[in-house]
Amino acid sequence: MPPTPLLLRSATVVDTRDGSLHPETDVLIQGGVITAVGRGLTAPDHTTAVDAHGRYLVPGYNDMHAHPLGRGGDVAATLELMLVHGITGYRQMSGDLDLLHARTSGTLSFPPASPALLAMPGPLLTMLNTATPEQAVATVREQVAAGADFIKSAAMTKERFFDAQAEALRLGVPIVGHLPGGIDVLRASRLGMKSIEHFGSGLGVLACCSTEEHTLQKAAGARQRLSLPKIKLPFMDKAVNALMKRVVLNPVNLNRPEDVALVDRAVRTYDEDRTRELAARFAADGTWHVPTLIRQKTSKLCDDDAFATDPDLRYMSRATLKTWDGVVARFRKQFTPEQRATFAASHRYEYDMARVFDAEGVRMLVGTDSSGAVWVVPGAALHDEIDLLAEAGIPPLRMLQMLTLSAAEFLGTTDTMGTVEAGKNADLVLLDANPVEDTANLHRVVGVVRAGTHYSEANLTAAKDRLAAERTVD
């Protein structure tokens, strides 16, 4: 049953295209859709009116790299936690055929207090399901036939990546994700990789910013080839699943000394001019980036004592916190102080890459890699990511756009989201300060509208307290 009509009265509507402000504006919502925007609107009978005077109204935030589905835990609680932090939509970055079939059949349902599922892939592409050119093609075809919105590269070889990319693009579906070790990054970009996540993951894009790029890429490719299984053994599915769980928690813990040495060499030979040239190529090719700086930080600096005192940990179960403590213990035991310093240095350069990419016109999106990743709290992590991107130098309007309009442009859904206009979905956030003036104001969420249902500041606070209380008894 659709919610009753809703009138947000006298809000200051922020135009996400140029940051212009439109004060004393009414927004009428019916059937989950914005039906009118203007001054002095007349509402139908039985309309719920909300005084939004002094509030700034923007489209809802979108977490464009998230994993609330299919990783165990309380999915409903995770989704609600995202919503009460202002997230009204998310791009699910891992899927399976059952989820795709359920969505196609209309049996995939979500709780009312939930962001919208914006896009979803099939199973991640790994060395296991792309071992040969034929298998890579067949895997892509199967996922597209099941309704995958995109193909996600996770842990595959550079040769099979291009096989999968060619087939995906032939079928009209984008390929996104991680960069295989040693891959020709510019070739992948030029041929149509839609988005690169986590700066490629692993050595990734950082190698391309080095004056020794060729040497680093050759070494990275050789190391990945050494880990490729020669035949598919009966136990391999379980082994890969176990490996992926470790990757989810902290991929850095999978590094061996030789891998750390490559990262150290990339750090020592980092060159901003090469970074700028690379960014120009990405911008020309239309290759988007989702930095997930919060995921990079929690992975590479996971023994930072500040993480363990984060107030947002109240939303996580005791079992999860115990698992995270184990990840930290392994990180400290496995890596020397010098190796941990190398990871920290590589993370510092990711801020530089984000700044240069933005300056050169590379399109970027906001993502967190929640949930499951060490120290990444669903919902709250989006606000951590905002702060880290601001620290990198992303200006307030661009940040707002990355959260809203850019997500719609990336998805090709600007007819339904990205701006506050008639005909758009009623997925909105109310702020008590101007987000174009200061990035910090994006945190000041005092209301959320999801599919036409309004959650007041009191509702949001009560929901957060309830979700935290439920975790203490897990």
FENNOR-V824115 format. One record per residue. N is the residue number from 1. RES is the residue in one letter. PSI is psi as a letter, one per 20 degrees, with the letter a starting at -180 (* if undefined). D_FIRST is the distance of its C-alpha to the first C-alpha in Angstrom with 2 decimals. Layout:
# FENNOR-V824115
n->N res->RES psi->PSI d_first->D_FIRST
n->N res->RES psi->PSI d_first->D_FIRST
This chain:
# FENNOR-V824115
n->1 res->M psi->p d_first->0.00
n->2 res->P psi->q d_first->3.81
n->3 res->P psi->q d_first->6.53
n->4 res->T psi->q d_first->9.08
n->5 res->P psi->q d_first->12.01
n->6 res->L psi->p d_first->14.53
n->7 res->L psi->o d_first->18.28
n->8 res->L psi->o d_first->20.70
n->9 res->R psi->p d_first->23.94
n->10 res->S psi->k d_first->27.43
n->11 res->A psi->r d_first->26.88
n->12 res->T psi->o d_first->29.56
n->13 res->V psi->p d_first->27.99
n->14 res->V psi->p d_first->29.94
n->15 res->D psi->o d_first->30.63
n->16 res->T psi->i d_first->30.73
n->17 res->R psi->h d_first->33.14
n->18 res->D psi->i d_first->35.99
n->19 res->G psi->j d_first->35.02
n->20 res->S psi->q d_first->35.38
n->21 res->L psi->q d_first->33.76
n->22 res->H psi->n d_first->32.08
n->23 res->P psi->r d_first->32.12
n->24 res->E psi->l d_first->30.51
n->25 res->T psi->p d_first->27.67
n->26 res->D psi->q d_first->24.29
n->27 res->V psi->o d_first->21.18
n->28 res->L psi->p d_first->18.25
n->29 res->I psi->p d_first->14.83
n->30 res->Q psi->p d_first->12.02
n->31 res->G psi->k d_first->9.11
n->32 res->G psi->j d_first->10.62
n->33 res->V psi->q d_first->13.98
n->34 res->I psi->p d_first->17.10
n->35 res->T psi->h d_first->17.98
n->36 res->A psi->q d_first->21.21
n->37 res->V psi->p d_first->23.83
n->38 res->G psi->a d_first->26.86
n->39 res->R psi->q d_first->28.68
n->40 res->G psi->k d_first->27.95
n->41 res->L psi->q d_first->24.61
n->42 res->T psi->p d_first->23.32
n->43 res->A psi->q d_first->19.70
n->44 res->P psi->r d_first->17.74
n->45 res->D psi->q d_first->17.37
n->46 res->H psi->k d_first->15.14
n->47 res->T psi->p d_first->15.28
n->48 res->T psi->p d_first->15.79
n->49 res->A psi->p d_first->19.20
n->50 res->V psi->p d_first->20.79
n->51 res->D psi->o d_first->24.56
n->52 res->A psi->k d_first->25.38
n->53 res->H psi->p d_first->29.03
n->54 res->G psi->i d_first->31.29
n->55 res->R psi->q d_first->28.57
n->56 res->Y psi->p d_first->28.63
n->57 res->L psi->p d_first->25.47
n->58 res->V psi->r d_first->25.48
n->59 res->P psi->q d_first->23.20
n->60 res->G psi->q d_first->21.92
n->61 res->Y psi->q d_first->24.58
n->62 res->N psi->p d_first->24.85
n->63 res->D psi->o d_first->26.82
n->64 res->M psi->j d_first->28.45
n->65 res->H psi->n d_first->30.21
n->66 res->A psi->r d_first->28.30
n->67 res->H psi->l d_first->28.08
n->68 res->P psi->h d_first->25.21
n->69 res->L psi->p d_first->24.71
n->70 res->G psi->j d_first->27.42
n->71 res->R psi->k d_first->29.93
n->72 res->G psi->a d_first->29.32
n->73 res->G psi->a d_first->28.36
n->74 res->D psi->n d_first->25.02
n->75 res->V psi->g d_first->22.75
n->76 res->A psi->g d_first->19.73
n->77 res->A psi->h d_first->22.13
n->78 res->T psi->g d_first->23.67
n->79 res->L psi->g d_first->20.50
n->80 res->E psi->h d_first->19.56
n->81 res->L psi->h d_first->23.20
n->82 res->M psi->g d_first->23.01
n->83 res->L psi->g d_first->20.00
n->84 res->V psi->i d_first->21.70
n->85 res->H psi->j d_first->24.75
n->86 res->G psi->j d_first->23.07
n->87 res->I psi->o d_first->22.43
n->88 res->T psi->i d_first->19.27
n->89 res->G psi->q d_first->20.60
n->90 res->Y psi->q d_first->23.26
n->91 res->R psi->o d_first->25.58
n->92 res->Q psi->p d_first->26.01
n->93 res->M psi->j d_first->29.77
n->94 res->S psi->p d_first->30.31
n->95 res->G psi->a d_first->28.65
n->96 res->D psi->r d_first->29.59
n->97 res->L psi->h d_first->29.35
n->98 res->D psi->g d_first->26.97
n->99 res->L psi->g d_first->24.37
n->100 res->L psi->g d_first->24.94
n->101 res->H psi->h d_first->24.71
n->102 res->A psi->h d_first->21.47
n->103 res->R psi->g d_first->19.92
n->104 res->T psi->h d_first->21.45
n->105 res->S psi->i d_first->20.22
n->106 res->G psi->j d_first->16.60
n->107 res->T psi->j d_first->17.12
n->108 res->L psi->o d_first->17.43
n->109 res->S psi->q d_first->14.55
n->110 res->F psi->q d_first->14.49
n->111 res->P psi->q d_first->13.53
n->112 res->P psi->g d_first->11.06
n->113 res->A psi->m d_first->14.33
n->114 res->S psi->p d_first->15.83
n->115 res->P psi->r d_first->17.50
n->116 res->A psi->p d_first->16.98
n->117 res->L psi->o d_first->19.42
n->118 res->L psi->h d_first->21.52
n->119 res->A psi->q d_first->24.25
n->120 res->M psi->q d_first->25.90
n->121 res->P psi->a d_first->29.29
n->122 res->G psi->b d_first->30.71
n->123 res->P psi->q d_first->33.37
n->124 res->L psi->q d_first->35.69
n->125 res->L psi->p d_first->38.92
n->126 res->T psi->r d_first->41.83
n->127 res->M psi->h d_first->45.42
n->128 res->L psi->g d_first->44.36
n->129 res->N psi->j d_first->42.15
n->130 res->T psi->k d_first->44.23
n->131 res->A psi->h d_first->47.76
n->132 res->T psi->r d_first->49.11
n->133 res->P psi->g d_first->48.40
n->134 res->E psi->g d_first->47.22
n->135 res->Q psi->h d_first->44.87
n->136 res->A psi->g d_first->43.41
n->137 res->V psi->g d_first->42.71
n->138 res->A psi->h d_first->41.29
n->139 res->T psi->g d_first->38.94
n->140 res->V psi->g d_first->37.57
n->141 res->R psi->g d_first->37.17
n->142 res->E psi->g d_first->35.30
n->143 res->Q psi->g d_first->32.80
n->144 res->V psi->g d_first->32.29
n->145 res->A psi->h d_first->31.86
n->146 res->A psi->i d_first->29.12
n->147 res->G psi->j d_first->27.20
n->148 res->A psi->p d_first->28.54
n->149 res->D psi->h d_first->27.92
n->150 res->F psi->r d_first->31.29
n->151 res->I psi->p d_first->34.21
n->152 res->K psi->o d_first->35.11
n->153 res->S psi->p d_first->38.81
n->154 res->A psi->g d_first->39.57
n->155 res->A psi->m d_first->43.00
n->156 res->M psi->r d_first->44.95
n->157 res->T psi->r d_first->48.32
n->158 res->K psi->h d_first->48.96
n->159 res->E psi->g d_first->50.19
n->160 res->R psi->h d_first->47.09
n->161 res->F psi->g d_first->44.88
n->162 res->F psi->h d_first->46.35
n->163 res->D psi->g d_first->45.96
n->164 res->A psi->g d_first->42.25
n->165 res->Q psi->g d_first->41.85
n->166 res->A psi->g d_first->43.62
n->167 res->E psi->g d_first->41.49
n->168 res->A psi->g d_first->38.19
n->169 res->L psi->h d_first->39.23
n->170 res->R psi->h d_first->40.52
n->171 res->L psi->j d_first->37.09
n->172 res->G psi->k d_first->35.47
n->173 res->V psi->p d_first->33.81
n->174 res->P psi->q d_first->34.90
n->175 res->I psi->p d_first->36.67
n->176 res->V psi->r d_first->36.32
n->177 res->G psi->b d_first->37.40
n->178 res->H psi->r d_first->40.68
n->179 res->L psi->p d_first->44.16
n->180 res->P psi->q d_first->46.54
n->181 res->G psi->p d_first->49.84
n->182 res->G psi->j d_first->52.44
n->183 res->I psi->q d_first->50.23
n->184 res->D psi->n d_first->51.24
n->185 res->V psi->g d_first->48.42
n->186 res->L psi->h d_first->49.28
n->187 res->R psi->g d_first->49.33
n->188 res->A psi->h d_first->45.83
n->189 res->S psi->g d_first->44.72
n->190 res->R psi->h d_first->46.64
n->191 res->L psi->i d_first->45.27
n->192 res->G psi->k d_first->41.66
n->193 res->M psi->p d_first->40.28
n->194 res->K psi->g d_first->37.02
n->195 res->S psi->q d_first->36.88
n->196 res->I psi->p d_first->39.20
n->197 res->E psi->q d_first->37.74
n->198 res->H psi->k d_first->39.72
n->199 res->F psi->k d_first->42.61
n->200 res->G psi->i d_first->43.04
n->201 res->S psi->q d_first->43.20
n->202 res->G psi->c d_first->46.60
n->203 res->L psi->g d_first->49.45
n->204 res->G psi->c d_first->47.27
n->205 res->V psi->h d_first->47.60
n->206 res->L psi->h d_first->50.01
n->207 res->A psi->h d_first->52.69
n->208 res->C psi->i d_first->52.39
n->209 res->C psi->j d_first->53.20
n->210 res->S psi->q d_first->56.45
n->211 res->T psi->i d_first->59.90
n->212 res->E psi->k d_first->60.30
n->213 res->E psi->g d_first->57.15
n->214 res->H psi->g d_first->58.91
n->215 res->T psi->g d_first->60.52
n->216 res->L psi->g d_first->57.36
n->217 res->Q psi->h d_first->55.24
n->218 res->K psi->g d_first->57.93
n->219 res->A psi->g d_first->58.12
n->220 res->A psi->g d_first->54.34
n->221 res->G psi->h d_first->54.14
n->222 res->A psi->h d_first->57.01
n->223 res->R psi->h d_first->55.44
n->224 res->Q psi->h d_first->52.19
n->225 res->R psi->h d_first->54.20
n->226 res->L psi->h d_first->56.07
n->227 res->S psi->i d_first->52.88
n->228 res->L psi->p d_first->51.76
n->229 res->P psi->q d_first->52.08
n->230 res->K psi->h d_first->54.56
n->231 res->I psi->r d_first->53.05
n->232 res->K psi->o d_first->49.84
n->233 res->L psi->q d_first->50.66
n->234 res->P psi->h d_first->48.78
n->235 res->F psi->j d_first->47.67
n->236 res->M psi->h d_first->46.65
n->237 res->D psi->g d_first->42.87
n->238 res->K psi->h d_first->42.91
n->239 res->A psi->g d_first->45.28
n->240 res->V psi->g d_first->43.11
n->241 res->N psi->g d_first->39.98
n->242 res->A psi->g d_first->42.05
n->243 res->L psi->g d_first->43.31
n->244 res->M psi->h d_first->39.86
n->245 res->K psi->h d_first->38.84
n->246 res->R psi->h d_first->41.91
n->247 res->V psi->g d_first->41.07
n->248 res->V psi->g d_first->37.61
n->249 res->L psi->g d_first->39.21
n->250 res->N psi->o d_first->42.01
n->251 res->P psi->h d_first->43.54
n->252 res->V psi->h d_first->46.54
n->253 res->N psi->i d_first->47.73
n->254 res->L psi->i d_first->48.42
n->255 res->N psi->p d_first->51.09
n->256 res->R psi->r d_first->54.71
n->257 res->P psi->h d_first->57.68
n->258 res->E psi->h d_first->58.21
n->259 res->D psi->g d_first->54.65
n->260 res->V psi->h d_first->55.10
n->261 res->A psi->h d_first->58.40
n->262 res->L psi->g d_first->56.71
n->263 res->V psi->g d_first->54.19
n->264 res->D psi->g d_first->57.14
n->265 res->R psi->h d_first->58.98
n->266 res->A psi->g d_first->56.00
n->267 res->V psi->g d_first->55.75
n->268 res->R psi->i d_first->59.48
n->269 res->T psi->j d_first->59.50
n->270 res->Y psi->p d_first->56.33
n->271 res->D psi->p d_first->57.01
n->272 res->E psi->h d_first->54.86
n->273 res->D psi->h d_first->56.37
n->274 res->R psi->h d_first->55.27
n->275 res->T psi->g d_first->51.78
n->276 res->R psi->g d_first->51.73
n->277 res->E psi->g d_first->52.96
n->278 res->L psi->g d_first->50.34
n->279 res->A psi->g d_first->47.59
n->280 res->A psi->h d_first->48.88
n->281 res->R psi->g d_first->48.61
n->282 res->F psi->g d_first->45.03
n->283 res->A psi->g d_first->44.15
n->284 res->A psi->h d_first->45.97
n->285 res->D psi->i d_first->44.31
n->286 res->G psi->k d_first->40.80
n->287 res->T psi->o d_first->40.42
n->288 res->W psi->r d_first->37.82
n->289 res->H psi->q d_first->38.26
n->290 res->V psi->n d_first->36.03
n->291 res->P psi->h d_first->38.60
n->292 res->T psi->l d_first->36.65
n->293 res->L psi->h d_first->39.47
n->294 res->I psi->h d_first->37.93
n->295 res->R psi->g d_first->38.06
n->296 res->Q psi->g d_first->41.58
n->297 res->K psi->g d_first->42.65
n->298 res->T psi->h d_first->41.38
n->299 res->S psi->g d_first->43.00
n->300 res->K psi->h d_first->46.30
n->301 res->L psi->k d_first->46.75
n->302 res->C psi->i d_first->45.00
n->303 res->D psi->j d_first->47.85
n->304 res->D psi->p d_first->47.39
n->305 res->D psi->h d_first->47.37
n->306 res->A psi->h d_first->44.90
n->307 res->F psi->h d_first->42.04
n->308 res->A psi->i d_first->42.64
n->309 res->T psi->j d_first->42.29
n->310 res->D psi->p d_first->39.06
n->311 res->P psi->h d_first->36.88
n->312 res->D psi->i d_first->33.77
n->313 res->L psi->i d_first->35.13
n->314 res->R psi->i d_first->33.57
n->315 res->Y psi->i d_first->30.37
n->316 res->M psi->q d_first->32.26
n->317 res->S psi->r d_first->33.20
n->318 res->R psi->h d_first->36.84
n->319 res->A psi->g d_first->37.09
n->320 res->T psi->g d_first->36.03
n->321 res->L psi->h d_first->38.48
n->322 res->K psi->g d_first->41.20
n->323 res->T psi->g d_first->40.65
n->324 res->W psi->h d_first->40.84
n->325 res->D psi->h d_first->44.04
n->326 res->G psi->h d_first->45.47
n->327 res->V psi->g d_first->44.69
n->328 res->V psi->g d_first->46.51
n->329 res->A psi->g d_first->49.44
n->330 res->R psi->g d_first->49.81
n->331 res->F psi->g d_first->49.70
n->332 res->R psi->h d_first->52.47
n->333 res->K psi->h d_first->54.55
n->334 res->Q psi->h d_first->54.25
n->335 res->F psi->q d_first->55.06
n->336 res->T psi->r d_first->58.06
n->337 res->P psi->h d_first->57.79
n->338 res->E psi->h d_first->58.98
n->339 res->Q psi->h d_first->56.30
n->340 res->R psi->h d_first->53.58
n->341 res->A psi->h d_first->55.07
n->342 res->T psi->g d_first->54.75
n->343 res->F psi->g d_first->51.02
n->344 res->A psi->g d_first->50.67
n->345 res->A psi->g d_first->52.72
n->346 res->S psi->h d_first->50.65
n->347 res->H psi->h d_first->47.51
n->348 res->R psi->h d_first->49.23
n->349 res->Y psi->h d_first->49.86
n->350 res->E psi->h d_first->46.15
n->351 res->Y psi->g d_first->45.71
n->352 res->D psi->g d_first->48.48
n->353 res->M psi->g d_first->46.88
n->354 res->A psi->g d_first->43.57
n->355 res->R psi->g d_first->45.54
n->356 res->V psi->g d_first->47.69
n->357 res->F psi->g d_first->44.86
n->358 res->D psi->g d_first->42.97
n->359 res->A psi->h d_first->46.21
n->360 res->E psi->j d_first->46.89
n->361 res->G psi->j d_first->43.52
n->362 res->V psi->p d_first->41.90
n->363 res->R psi->p d_first->38.11
n->364 res->M psi->q d_first->36.55
n->365 res->L psi->r d_first->33.18
n->366 res->V psi->p d_first->32.16
n->367 res->G psi->r d_first->31.65
n->368 res->T psi->h d_first->32.35
n->369 res->D psi->j d_first->32.67
n->370 res->S psi->q d_first->30.66
n->371 res->S psi->r d_first->30.28
n->372 res->G psi->h d_first->33.34
n->373 res->A psi->q d_first->35.98
n->374 res->V psi->p d_first->38.49
n->375 res->W psi->j d_first->37.73
n->376 res->V psi->o d_first->34.59
n->377 res->V psi->o d_first->31.77
n->378 res->P psi->q d_first->28.25
n->379 res->G psi->f d_first->26.82
n->380 res->A psi->h d_first->30.06
n->381 res->A psi->h d_first->32.03
n->382 res->L psi->h d_first->30.48
n->383 res->H psi->h d_first->32.12
n->384 res->D psi->g d_first->35.31
n->385 res->E psi->h d_first->35.26
n->386 res->I psi->g d_first->34.96
n->387 res->D psi->g d_first->38.04
n->388 res->L psi->h d_first->40.01
n->389 res->L psi->h d_first->39.36
n->390 res->A psi->g d_first->40.40
n->391 res->E psi->h d_first->43.51
n->392 res->A psi->i d_first->44.20
n->393 res->G psi->j d_first->44.28
n->394 res->I psi->p d_first->40.95
n->395 res->P psi->r d_first->40.59
n->396 res->P psi->g d_first->37.54
n->397 res->L psi->g d_first->36.21
n->398 res->R psi->h d_first->36.61
n->399 res->M psi->g d_first->34.78
n->400 res->L psi->g d_first->31.81
n->401 res->Q psi->g d_first->31.91
n->402 res->M psi->h d_first->32.19
n->403 res->L psi->h d_first->28.99
n->404 res->T psi->e d_first->27.01
n->405 res->L psi->g d_first->28.60
n->406 res->S psi->h d_first->30.91
n->407 res->A psi->g d_first->28.16
n->408 res->A psi->g d_first->26.51
n->409 res->E psi->g d_first->29.98
n->410 res->F psi->g d_first->30.74
n->411 res->L psi->i d_first->27.63
n->412 res->G psi->k d_first->28.05
n->413 res->T psi->k d_first->24.62
n->414 res->T psi->i d_first->25.85
n->415 res->D psi->i d_first->23.87
n->416 res->T psi->i d_first->20.60
n->417 res->M psi->r d_first->21.92
n->418 res->G psi->h d_first->25.07
n->419 res->T psi->r d_first->25.36
n->420 res->V psi->n d_first->23.63
n->421 res->E psi->q d_first->23.46
n->422 res->A psi->p d_first->21.41
n->423 res->G psi->i d_first->19.62
n->424 res->K psi->q d_first->19.32
n->425 res->N psi->q d_first->16.37
n->426 res->A psi->m d_first->15.54
n->427 res->D psi->o d_first->17.16
n->428 res->L psi->r d_first->19.86
n->429 res->V psi->p d_first->22.45
n->430 res->L psi->p d_first->24.29
n->431 res->L psi->q d_first->27.95
n->432 res->D psi->j d_first->30.56
n->433 res->A psi->r d_first->33.36
n->434 res->N psi->o d_first->34.17
n->435 res->P psi->i d_first->33.50
n->436 res->V psi->h d_first->35.95
n->437 res->E psi->h d_first->38.70
n->438 res->D psi->p d_first->38.54
n->439 res->T psi->h d_first->36.75
n->440 res->A psi->h d_first->36.54
n->441 res->N psi->i d_first->34.09
n->442 res->L psi->i d_first->31.43
n->443 res->H psi->i d_first->31.31
n->444 res->R psi->m d_first->30.57
n->445 res->V psi->o d_first->26.78
n->446 res->V psi->j d_first->25.57
n->447 res->G psi->q d_first->21.92
n->448 res->V psi->p d_first->19.34
n->449 res->V psi->p d_first->16.27
n->450 res->R psi->o d_first->14.19
n->451 res->A psi->k d_first->11.58
n->452 res->G psi->i d_first->11.50
n->453 res->T psi->p d_first->11.47
n->454 res->H psi->p d_first->15.00
n->455 res->Y psi->o d_first->17.27
n->456 res->S psi->r d_first->20.44
n->457 res->E psi->h d_first->23.88
n->458 res->A psi->g d_first->23.89
n->459 res->N psi->g d_first->20.62
n->460 res->L psi->g d_first->22.22
n->461 res->T psi->g d_first->25.49
n->462 res->A psi->g d_first->24.13
n->463 res->A psi->g d_first->22.22
n->464 res->K psi->g d_first->25.45
n->465 res->D psi->g d_first->27.53
n->466 res->R psi->g d_first->25.38
n->467 res->L psi->h d_first->25.44
n->468 res->A psi->g d_first->29.18
n->469 res->A psi->h d_first->29.79
n->470 res->E psi->h d_first->28.12
n->471 res->R psi->h d_first->30.48
n->472 res->T psi->i d_first->33.52
n->473 res->V psi->j d_first->33.07
n->474 res->D psi->* d_first->32.61
